[in-house]
């Protein structure tokens, strides 16, 4: 029973550490910016039916 508790505790501490690192280095917004830049290149090269 103690081993199960230690495993659960280790998993929770690991998840906290990972989320803290993501928060500290702002990695979520860096990922969003990377995806946005890639999508922007794609949509800029699409043919348009109408010109604005």
N, C-alpha and C positions, 0 to 999 in steps of 0.2 A: 504494500500500500504506500509505503514511503517513496518507493521508486517512481510510482505513477505521479505522486505529488511533485517530486523533483523534476520529472519530465515536463509536466504541465507548467511548472514555474519557469523552467528554462525556455520553453516556447514563448511564454508571455513576455519574459524579459527580452528575448530576441526580437519579438515583434515590436516591442516598445523602442528598442535601440534602432531598428530599421526605420520606423516612422519618425523618430527623432532626427536621424541623419537626413531623411528626405526633407523634413521641415527646416533644419538648420541651414542646409545648402540650397534651399529653394529649388529642389530638383523637379518638382511637379511642374512649375512654371517654365523651367528650362526645356522640359519635354514638350510642353504645349507649344512653345515658341518654335522648336525644331519641326514639329508636325505642321504648324501653321506656315512656315517658310516653304516646306516641301509642297504643300497643297497650293500655296499661292503661285508657285511656278507652274503648276499643272493648270490651274484655272486661268492664268494669264495667257497661256498658249492655246486655249480652246477657241474654236471658231464661233463667232456670234451671229445670231440671226438678225439682230437689230443693233444699230450703233446708237450710243447715248449722245 
